[in-house]
C-alpha cells in the first residue's frame, strides 16, 4: 500500500517480483485483495488523505497479520517531516512489526523484511488472537507437536 510515497520504494518492491529476485520461489505471493493477504507492506510518510484508507485496509487483513514499513518515510516521515499534510509516522496509526530502512531500500532488504514478517506470523499462528483468546479457544497446533 502506498501511503503518499514518492514511488521510489514501490519501484524497489516491484523489482522483487522480477526474475532477478523472484520472490515467488520463496513462497511470497502478491495478492489483489487485503482479505487474501497476511502481510501488509506500506510505503510513504502517511498523508492526511491516506489515514482512513490505511485503517480500512489494515482492518481487512485477517488475523494473524503482520505489517512491514518499507523505507524511511513510514518510520520517520523522512524528508516530509513537518509537512502540514503528513500524519505519520505509520506506527501512530497501526502497529508495525518490521521496518525496512532505506530511501529507497534495496530489494534484498525488502525481501529480508518480508521474510522476517513471515517468521513473526508463524510465531503468532501458535497463539490465540483477538476474539479467540477472549473466548478461550485454542489455536491450531501442528500434528508433530500434539504427540
Backbone as JSON Lines, residues from 0, in Angstrom:
{"i":0,"aa":"X","n":[0.84,-1.17,0.0],"ca":[0.0,0.0,0.0],"c":[0.88,1.23,0.0]}
{"i":1,"aa":"X","n":[0.55,2.17,-0.85],"ca":[1.26,3.43,-0.92],"c":[0.52,4.44,-0.06]}
{"i":2,"aa":"X","n":[1.19,4.97,0.95],"ca":[0.58,5.94,1.86],"c":[1.1,7.35,1.61]}
{"i":3,"aa":"X","n":[1.34,7.66,0.34],"ca":[1.8,9.0,-0.02],"c":[3.27,9.07,-0.37]}
{"i":4,"aa":"X","n":[3.84,7.98,-0.8],"ca":[5.29,7.96,-1.08],"c":[5.61,8.56,-2.45]}
{"i":5,"aa":"X","n":[6.89,8.71,-2.7],"ca":[7.38,9.25,-3.97],"c":[7.47,8.17,-5.05]}
{"i":6,"aa":"X","n":[7.13,6.95,-4.71],"ca":[7.16,5.76,-5.57],"c":[8.54,5.1,-5.65]}
{"i":7,"aa":"X","n":[9.55,5.64,-5.01],"ca":[10.86,5.01,-5.02],"c":[10.82,3.64,-4.37]}
{"i":8,"aa":"X","n":[10.16,3.54,-3.21],"ca":[10.04,2.25,-2.51],"c":[9.17,1.29,-3.3]}
{"i":9,"aa":"X","n":[8.13,1.82,-3.94],"ca":[7.23,0.96,-4.71],"c":[7.95,0.35,-5.91]}
{"i":10,"aa":"X","n":[8.84,1.11,-6.53],"ca":[9.61,0.59,-7.67],"c":[10.53,-0.53,-7.2]}
{"i":11,"aa":"X","n":[11.15,-0.37,-6.03],"ca":[12.02,-1.42,-5.5],"c":[11.21,-2.65,-5.09]}
{"i":12,"aa":"X","n":[9.99,-2.44,-4.6],"ca":[9.13,-3.57,-4.26],"c":[8.75,-4.35,-5.5]}
{"i":13,"aa":"X","n":[8.45,-3.65,-6.59],"ca":[8.12,-4.32,-7.85],"c":[9.33,-5.09,-8.38]}
{"i":14,"aa":"X","n":[10.53,-4.55,-8.14],"ca":[11.75,-5.25,-8.58],"c":[11.87,-6.62,-7.92]}
{"i":15,"aa":"X","n":[11.29,-6.77,-6.73],"ca":[11.33,-8.07,-6.04],"c":[10.57,-9.14,-6.81]}
{"i":16,"aa":"X","n":[9.65,-8.74,-7.67],"ca":[8.84,-9.68,-8.43],"c":[9.47,-10.08,-9.76]}
{"i":17,"aa":"X","n":[10.55,-9.42,-10.14],"ca":[11.19,-9.7,-11.42],"c":[12.01,-10.99,-11.34]}
{"i":18,"aa":"X","n":[12.39,-11.55,-12.48],"ca":[13.17,-12.79,-12.47],"c":[14.49,-12.72,-11.69]}
{"i":19,"aa":"X","n":[15.05,-11.54,-11.55],"ca":[16.32,-11.43,-10.82],"c":[16.16,-11.83,-9.35]}
{"i":20,"aa":"X","n":[15.09,-11.39,-8.71],"ca":[14.86,-11.69,-7.29],"c":[13.83,-12.8,-7.1]}
{"i":21,"aa":"X","n":[12.8,-12.84,-7.91],"ca":[11.79,-13.9,-7.98],"c":[11.34,-14.38,-6.6]}
{"i":22,"aa":"X","n":[10.64,-13.5,-5.88],"ca":[10.19,-13.84,-4.53],"c":[9.16,-14.97,-4.51]}
{"i":23,"aa":"X","n":[8.52,-15.23,-5.63],"ca":[7.53,-16.3,-5.64],"c":[8.16,-17.67,-5.36]}
{"i":24,"aa":"X","n":[9.44,-17.85,-5.7],"ca":[10.09,-19.12,-5.4],"c":[10.29,-19.28,-3.9]}
{"i":25,"aa":"X","n":[10.19,-18.18,-3.14],"ca":[10.29,-18.25,-1.69],"c":[8.93,-18.39,-1.02]}
{"i":26,"aa":"X","n":[7.87,-18.41,-1.84],"ca":[6.52,-18.54,-1.3],"c":[5.85,-17.21,-1.03]}
{"i":27,"aa":"X","n":[6.47,-16.11,-1.44],"ca":[5.89,-14.78,-1.26],"c":[5.06,-14.46,-2.49]}
{"i":28,"aa":"X","n":[3.76,-14.29,-2.29],"ca":[2.85,-14.03,-3.4],"c":[2.17,-12.69,-3.21]}
{"i":29,"aa":"X","n":[2.01,-11.94,-4.29],"ca":[1.26,-10.69,-4.26],"c":[-0.22,-11.03,-4.38]}
{"i":30,"aa":"X","n":[-1.03,-10.46,-3.5],"ca":[-2.46,-10.7,-3.52],"c":[-3.18,-9.45,-3.98]}
{"i":31,"aa":"X","n":[-4.25,-9.62,-4.72],"ca":[-5.01,-8.49,-5.23],"c":[-5.94,-7.87,-4.21]}
{"i":32,"aa":"X","n":[-6.2,-8.57,-3.13],"ca":[-7.12,-8.08,-2.1],"c":[-6.48,-8.26,-0.73]}
{"i":33,"aa":"X","n":[-6.63,-7.28,0.15],"ca":[-6.09,-7.45,1.51],"c":[-6.77,-8.59,2.27]}
{"i":34,"aa":"X","n":[-7.95,-8.98,1.85],"ca":[-8.65,-10.08,2.51],"c":[-7.96,-11.43,2.26]}
{"i":35,"aa":"X","n":[-7.11,-11.49,1.26],"ca":[-6.38,-12.72,0.94],"c":[-4.94,-12.67,1.39]}
{"i":36,"aa":"X","n":[-4.54,-11.59,2.03],"ca":[-3.15,-11.4,2.43],"c":[-2.99,-11.59,3.93]}
{"i":37,"aa":"X","n":[-1.76,-11.83,4.35],"ca":[-1.48,-11.88,5.78],"c":[-0.32,-10.96,6.17]}
{"i":38,"aa":"X","n":[0.36,-10.4,5.17],"ca":[1.41,-9.41,5.42],"c":[1.05,-8.16,4.62]}
{"i":39,"aa":"X","n":[1.01,-7.02,5.3],"ca":[0.68,-5.75,4.67],"c":[1.96,-4.92,4.58]}
{"i":40,"aa":"X","n":[2.37,-4.58,3.36],"ca":[3.55,-3.75,3.14],"c":[3.08,-2.33,2.84]}
{"i":41,"aa":"X","n":[3.62,-1.36,3.57],"ca":[3.21,0.03,3.4],"c":[4.44,0.9,3.19]}
{"i":42,"aa":"X","n":[4.37,1.76,2.18],"ca":[5.43,2.74,1.93],"c":[4.84,4.13,2.01]}
{"i":43,"aa":"X","n":[5.67,5.11,2.28],"ca":[5.21,6.5,2.3],"c":[5.09,7.08,3.7]}
{"i":44,"aa":"X","n":[5.04,8.42,3.78],"ca":[5.05,9.11,5.07],"c":[3.7,9.17,5.79]}
{"i":45,"aa":"X","n":[2.66,8.62,5.25],"ca":[1.28,8.63,5.76],"c":[0.72,10.05,5.71]}
{"i":46,"aa":"X","n":[0.06,10.33,4.62],"ca":[-0.56,11.65,4.46],"c":[-1.94,11.68,5.09]}
{"i":47,"aa":"X","n":[-2.45,12.88,5.27],"ca":[-3.77,13.08,5.88],"c":[-4.85,12.3,5.1]}
{"i":48,"aa":"X","n":[-4.76,12.31,3.78],"ca":[-5.77,11.63,2.94],"c":[-5.68,10.12,2.98]}
{"i":49,"aa":"X","n":[-4.52,9.55,3.33],"ca":[-4.38,8.09,3.32],"c":[-4.68,7.43,4.66]}
{"i":50,"aa":"X","n":[-4.82,8.2,5.73],"ca":[-5.07,7.61,7.05],"c":[-6.33,6.74,7.06]}
{"i":51,"aa":"X","n":[-7.48,7.23,6.55],"ca":[-8.66,6.36,6.56],"c":[-8.47,5.09,5.72]}
{"i":52,"aa":"X","n":[-7.78,5.19,4.61],"ca":[-7.53,4.02,3.76],"c":[-6.64,3.02,4.48]}
{"i":53,"aa":"X","n":[-5.65,3.49,5.21],"ca":[-4.76,2.59,5.96],"c":[-5.57,1.8,6.99]}
{"i":54,"aa":"X","n":[-6.44,2.48,7.71],"ca":[-7.26,1.8,8.71],"c":[-8.2,0.79,8.05]}
{"i":55,"aa":"X","n":[-8.77,1.15,6.91],"ca":[-9.67,0.24,6.2],"c":[-8.94,-1.01,5.73]}
{"i":56,"aa":"X","n":[-7.81,-0.81,5.07],"ca":[-7.05,-1.95,4.54],"c":[-6.51,-2.81,5.67]}
{"i":57,"aa":"X","n":[-6.0,-2.19,6.72],"ca":[-5.49,-2.94,7.87],"c":[-6.59,-3.8,8.48]}
{"i":58,"aa":"X","n":[-7.79,-3.25,8.57],"ca":[-8.92,-4.0,9.11],"c":[-9.36,-5.15,8.23]}
{"i":59,"aa":"X","n":[-9.07,-5.08,6.95],"ca":[-9.47,-6.14,6.02],"c":[-8.52,-7.34,6.03]}
{"i":60,"aa":"X","n":[-7.3,-7.16,6.51],"ca":[-6.34,-8.26,6.58],"c":[-6.71,-9.13,7.79]}
{"i":61,"aa":"X","n":[-6.86,-10.43,7.55],"ca":[-7.27,-11.36,8.62],"c":[-6.15,-11.58,9.62]}
{"i":62,"aa":"X","n":[-6.55,-12.01,10.83],"ca":[-5.59,-12.35,11.88],"c":[-5.1,-13.77,11.68]}
{"i":63,"aa":"X","n":[-3.9,-14.1,12.01],"ca":[-2.83,-13.2,12.41],"c":[-2.29,-12.45,11.2]}
{"i":64,"aa":"X","n":[-1.82,-11.25,11.43],"ca":[-1.29,-10.42,10.35],"c":[-0.03,-9.71,10.82]}
{"i":65,"aa":"X","n":[0.74,-9.25,9.84],"ca":[1.95,-8.5,10.13],"c":[2.02,-7.31,9.2]}
{"i":66,"aa":"X","n":[2.66,-6.25,9.67],"ca":[2.82,-5.02,8.88],"c":[4.31,-4.77,8.68]}
{"i":67,"aa":"X","n":[4.68,-4.52,7.42],"ca":[6.06,-4.19,7.07],"c":[6.08,-2.75,6.56]}
{"i":68,"aa":"X","n":[6.84,-1.89,7.22],"ca":[7.0,-0.5,6.81],"c":[8.23,-0.43,5.9]}
{"i":69,"aa":"X","n":[8.0,-0.11,4.63],"ca":[9.07,-0.12,3.64],"c":[9.59,1.3,3.44]}
{"i":70,"aa":"X","n":[10.87,1.5,3.72],"ca":[11.52,2.79,3.52],"c":[11.57,3.63,4.78]}
{"i":71,"aa":"X","n":[12.23,4.76,4.67],"ca":[12.39,5.66,5.81],"c":[11.14,6.47,6.12]}
{"i":72,"aa":"X","n":[10.31,6.71,5.12],"ca":[9.14,7.57,5.33],"c":[8.13,7.03,6.34]}
{"i":73,"aa":"X","n":[7.72,5.76,6.27],"ca":[6.76,5.31,7.28],"c":[7.35,5.24,8.69]}
{"i":74,"aa":"X","n":[8.67,5.17,8.79],"ca":[9.32,5.11,10.1],"c":[9.47,6.49,10.73]}
{"i":75,"aa":"X","n":[9.8,7.5,9.91],"ca":[10.13,8.81,10.47],"c":[9.56,9.99,9.69]}
{"i":76,"aa":"X","n":[8.88,9.76,8.62],"ca":[8.38,10.74,7.63],"c":[9.51,11.37,6.82]}
{"i":77,"aa":"X","n":[10.75,11.01,7.14],"ca":[11.93,11.35,6.34],"c":[11.95,12.81,5.9]}
{"i":78,"aa":"X","n":[12.0,13.09,4.61],"ca":[12.12,14.45,4.1],"c":[10.83,15.24,4.26]}
{"i":79,"aa":"X","n":[9.74,14.55,4.61],"ca":[8.45,15.21,4.73],"c":[8.13,15.64,6.16]}
{"i":80,"aa":"X","n":[9.08,15.51,7.07],"ca":[8.84,15.87,8.46],"c":[8.44,17.35,8.54]}
{"i":81,"aa":"X","n":[7.41,17.62,9.31],"ca":[6.94,18.99,9.47],"c":[5.93,19.43,8.42]}
{"i":82,"aa":"X","n":[5.67,18.62,7.43],"ca":[4.71,18.98,6.4],"c":[3.3,18.99,7.0]}
{"i":83,"aa":"X","n":[2.49,19.98,6.64],"ca":[1.13,20.03,7.2],"c":[0.21,18.94,6.65]}
{"i":84,"aa":"X","n":[0.6,18.27,5.59],"ca":[-0.24,17.22,5.01],"c":[0.15,15.82,5.49]}
{"i":85,"aa":"X","n":[1.19,15.71,6.3],"ca":[1.68,14.41,6.74],"c":[1.21,14.11,8.16]}
{"i":86,"aa":"X","n":[0.66,12.92,8.35],"ca":[0.14,12.48,9.65],"c":[1.0,11.38,10.24]}
{"i":87,"aa":"X","n":[2.15,11.09,9.62],"ca":[2.98,9.96,10.03],"c":[3.77,10.26,11.26]}
{"i":88,"aa":"X","n":[4.57,9.34,11.71],"ca":[4.93,8.05,11.15],"c":[3.81,7.02,11.26]}
{"i":89,"aa":"X","n":[4.0,5.9,10.59],"ca":[2.97,4.88,10.46],"c":[2.54,4.29,11.8]}
{"i":90,"aa":"X","n":[3.48,4.11,12.72],"ca":[3.13,3.44,13.99],"c":[2.21,4.28,14.88]}
{"i":91,"aa":"X","n":[1.93,5.51,14.51],"ca":[0.91,6.29,15.21],"c":[-0.51,5.8,14.88]}
{"i":92,"aa":"X","n":[-0.64,5.09,13.77],"ca":[-1.95,4.71,13.26],"c":[-2.23,3.22,13.34]}
{"i":93,"aa":"X","n":[-1.24,2.39,13.06],"ca":[-1.38,0.94,13.15],"c":[-0.07,0.37,13.69]}
{"i":94,"aa":"X","n":[-0.13,-0.82,14.31],"ca":[1.12,-1.42,14.79],"c":[2.0,-1.91,13.65]}
{"i":95,"aa":"X","n":[3.28,-1.64,13.76],"ca":[4.26,-2.05,12.74],"c":[5.13,-3.15,13.33]}
{"i":96,"aa":"X","n":[5.3,-4.23,12.57],"ca":[6.1,-5.37,13.04],"c":[7.54,-5.32,12.55]}
{"i":97,"aa":"X","n":[7.75,-4.88,11.31],"ca":[9.09,-4.88,10.72],"c":[9.31,-3.56,9.99]}
{"i":98,"aa":"X","n":[10.45,-2.93,10.23],"ca":[10.85,-1.73,9.5],"c":[11.98,-2.11,8.54]}
{"i":99,"aa":"X","n":[11.85,-1.69,7.28],"ca":[12.89,-1.9,6.29],"c":[13.48,-0.53,5.98]}
{"i":100,"aa":"X","n":[14.65,-0.2,6.53],"ca":[15.21,1.13,6.34],"c":[15.77,1.35,4.94]}
{"i":101,"aa":"X","n":[15.85,2.61,4.55],"ca":[16.44,2.97,3.28],"c":[15.56,3.96,2.53]}
{"i":102,"aa":"X","n":[16.19,4.69,1.64],"ca":[15.46,5.68,0.85],"c":[15.97,5.66,-0.59]}
{"i":103,"aa":"X","n":[15.46,4.74,-1.38],"ca":[14.62,3.59,-1.07],"c":[15.47,2.4,-0.65]}
{"i":104,"aa":"X","n":[14.87,1.44,0.02],"ca":[15.62,0.24,0.39],"c":[15.85,-0.66,-0.83]}
{"i":105,"aa":"X","n":[16.91,-1.42,-0.78],"ca":[17.21,-2.37,-1.86],"c":[16.22,-3.53,-1.83]}
{"i":106,"aa":"X","n":[15.96,-4.15,-2.97],"ca":[15.06,-5.31,-2.99],"c":[15.47,-6.41,-2.02]}
{"i":107,"aa":"X","n":[16.78,-6.63,-1.85],"ca":[17.25,-7.66,-0.91],"c":[16.75,-7.36,0.51]}
{"i":108,"aa":"X","n":[16.8,-6.08,0.9],"ca":[16.35,-5.68,2.23],"c":[14.84,-5.85,2.37]}
{"i":109,"aa":"X","n":[14.1,-5.54,1.32],"ca":[12.65,-5.71,1.35],"c":[12.29,-7.18,1.52]}
{"i":110,"aa":"X","n":[12.96,-8.04,0.76],"ca":[12.71,-9.48,0.86],"c":[13.04,-9.98,2.27]}
{"i":111,"aa":"X","n":[14.13,-9.51,2.83],"ca":[14.51,-9.9,4.19],"c":[13.45,-9.43,5.2]}
{"i":112,"aa":"X","n":[12.92,-8.23,5.01],"ca":[11.88,-7.72,5.9],"c":[10.6,-8.53,5.81]}
{"i":113,"aa":"X","n":[10.21,-8.92,4.6],"ca":[9.01,-9.73,4.43],"c":[9.22,-11.12,5.01]}
{"i":114,"aa":"X","n":[10.43,-11.67,4.86],"ca":[10.73,-12.98,5.45],"c":[10.67,-12.9,6.97]}
{"i":115,"aa":"X","n":[11.14,-11.8,7.54],"ca":[11.06,-11.61,9.0],"c":[9.59,-11.52,9.42]}
{"i":116,"aa":"X","n":[8.76,-10.84,8.65],"ca":[7.32,-10.75,8.95],"c":[6.68,-12.13,8.89]}
{"i":117,"aa":"X","n":[7.08,-12.94,7.93],"ca":[6.55,-14.3,7.83],"c":[6.94,-15.12,9.06]}
{"i":118,"aa":"X","n":[8.15,-14.92,9.55],"ca":[8.6,-15.61,10.76],"c":[7.76,-15.16,11.97]}
{"i":119,"aa":"X","n":[7.47,-13.88,12.06],"ca":[6.62,-13.35,13.13],"c":[5.23,-13.96,13.04]}
{"i":120,"aa":"X","n":[4.71,-14.06,11.82],"ca":[3.39,-14.67,11.61],"c":[3.37,-16.12,12.06]}
{"i":121,"aa":"X","n":[4.41,-16.86,11.76],"ca":[4.49,-18.26,12.17],"c":[4.45,-18.39,13.68]}
{"i":122,"aa":"X","n":[5.12,-17.47,14.37],"ca":[5.11,-17.48,15.83],"c":[3.73,-17.11,16.37]}
{"i":123,"aa":"X","n":[3.07,-16.15,15.74],"ca":[1.74,-15.72,16.18],"c":[0.68,-16.77,15.9]}
{"i":124,"aa":"X","n":[0.88,-17.57,14.86],"ca":[-0.1,-18.58,14.49],"c":[-0.28,-19.65,15.53]}
{"i":125,"aa":"X","n":[0.63,-19.76,16.48],"ca":[0.56,-20.78,17.52],"c":[-0.22,-20.31,18.74]}
{"i":126,"aa":"X","n":[-0.59,-19.02,18.76],"ca":[-1.27,-18.46,19.92],"c":[-2.66,-17.96,19.52]}
{"i":127,"aa":"X","n":[-3.65,-18.07,20.42],"ca":[-4.96,-17.5,20.12],"c":[-4.85,-15.98,20.0]}
{"i":128,"aa":"X","n":[-5.61,-15.4,19.07],"ca":[-5.55,-13.97,18.82],"c":[-6.94,-13.39,18.91]}
{"i":129,"aa":"X","n":[-7.04,-12.16,19.44],"ca":[-8.29,-11.41,19.42],"c":[-9.43,-12.14,20.11]}
{"i":130,"aa":"X","n":[-10.54,-12.35,19.39],"ca":[-11.74,-12.96,19.95],"c":[-11.48,-14.39,20.39]}
{"i":131,"aa":"X","n":[-10.57,-15.1,19.68],"ca":[-10.25,-16.48,20.07],"c":[-9.64,-16.51,21.46]}
{"i":132,"aa":"X","n":[-8.76,-15.56,21.74],"ca":[-8.11,-15.52,23.05],"c":[-9.13,-15.2,24.13]}
{"i":133,"aa":"X","n":[-10.06,-14.3,23.85],"ca":[-11.08,-13.93,24.82],"c":[-12.04,-15.09,25.09]}
{"i":134,"aa":"X","n":[-12.35,-15.86,24.06],"ca":[-13.28,-16.98,24.2],"c":[-12.58,-18.22,24.77]}
{"i":135,"aa":"X","n":[-11.27,-18.18,24.89],"ca":[-10.53,-19.31,25.44],"c":[-10.34,-20.44,24.45]}
{"i":136,"aa":"X","n":[-10.52,-20.19,23.16],"ca":[-10.32,-21.23,22.16],"c":[-8.84,-21.45,21.93]}
{"i":137,"aa":"X","n":[-8.5,-22.65,21.55],"ca":[-7.12,-23.0,21.28],"c":[-6.8,-22.75,19.81]}
{"i":138,"aa":"X","n":[-5.58,-22.3,19.55],"ca":[-5.13,-22.14,18.17],"c":[-4.78,-23.51,17.61]}
{"i":139,"aa":"X","n":[-4.76,-23.62,16.31],"ca":[-4.39,-24.87,15.66],"c":[-2.93,-25.2,15.96]}
{"i":140,"aa":"X","n":[-2.66,-26.42,16.29],"ca":[-1.31,-26.87,16.6],"c":[-0.92,-27.92,15.58]}
{"i":141,"aa":"X","n":[0.27,-27.83,14.97],"ca":[0.71,-28.85,14.02],"c":[0.72,-30.24,14.65]}
{"i":142,"aa":"X","n":[0.46,-31.28,13.83],"ca":[0.39,-32.66,14.29],"c":[1.66,-33.09,15.04]}
{"i":143,"aa":"X","n":[2.84,-32.62,14.61],"ca":[4.09,-33.03,15.23],"c":[4.13,-32.62,16.71]}
{"i":144,"aa":"X","n":[3.5,-31.51,17.04],"ca":[3.57,-31.02,18.42],"c":[2.52,-31.7,19.3]}
{"i":145,"aa":"X","n":[1.54,-32.38,18.73],"ca":[0.48,-33.0,19.52],"c":[0.94,-34.31,20.13]}
{"i":146,"aa":"X","n":[1.97,-34.94,19.6],"ca":[2.41,-36.25,20.08],"c":[3.34,-36.16,21.25]}
